[in-house]
Amino acid sequence: MLYLADNMKYLRAKWGRSQQQLADELGITRTRYSKYEYGMAEPPIDLLVKIARYYGLSIDDIISVDLSRVLMRIDYSR
């Protein structure tokens, strides 16, 4: 998944969340979340759906678009 790890890191920072906060929101452990963010593992499709919904983005965008370049001018913080 081309940009998944980088996008997870970028979006989490953009929204001002910790790994623990995101893990809690997604119903997983912080260790598991960290593995996805550092590219050590890939989340299953059901978790990709949760991540996409959380950020209001498509799965395709999260895995195949460099969001740091696309979203630089858009404020997605809640």
N, C-alpha and C positions, 0 to 999 in steps of 0.2 A: 504494500500500500504506500504509494509514492510519497505522500506528504503527511500521512496520518500522525506520526509522532510529533513532528514539528508543529502541525496545526493544533494538536491537543495542548502542547506547551504554550503556543502563542495565544490561543483563545482563553486558556485558564488565566494567564497573566493579564490579558486585556480586560477580563472581567474581574480581576483582583481577587481571585480565589486561591486557596491553598490546595495542595494535592488531597489533603484529608477532607476538606469541604466537598470537593468534587466527588471523591470516592463515596462519601456519605450520601450525596445526592443520587449517585448511580447505584447504590446498594452493593458496593464492593469494598475490599480492603484498600488501604492506601498503598500497600506493597504491590498489589495487583495493578492498580492504576498507574503507579510509577513505572512498572514494566512496559505498559503500553506507551507511556509518554517518552520513554527512553529507547523505544524500538526493540525491546528485548522479547516482546510477545505481541500478538495481534488479538484484538478483542473479537469475540464471536459476534455474529450479525445482530443478535438481539441487543447487545450492548452498543453496537454502532448506531442502532436505531435510537436508543436512549440518548446517546451523546448528540446525535444530530438534532433531535427534538429539543434537548436542553438549550442548545445554541440557536435554534430556529434556522438551521441550515439543512441541506440535503446530504445524504451519505456520500454521494458523488463529489460534492464540493469538499467535504472533510478529507477524503482520501486522495483526490486527484488534482486539487488546486492549491497553489501556494497562497494561503489566505493572508499571510503577512503582507503580501504585495497588493492583494485585491481589497482588503478591508482597512488599509491604512487610514483612510479618510472617513470611515464609518464608525460611529461610536455604538458598540453593542453592549455596553455595561448596563447592568440592571440597577 
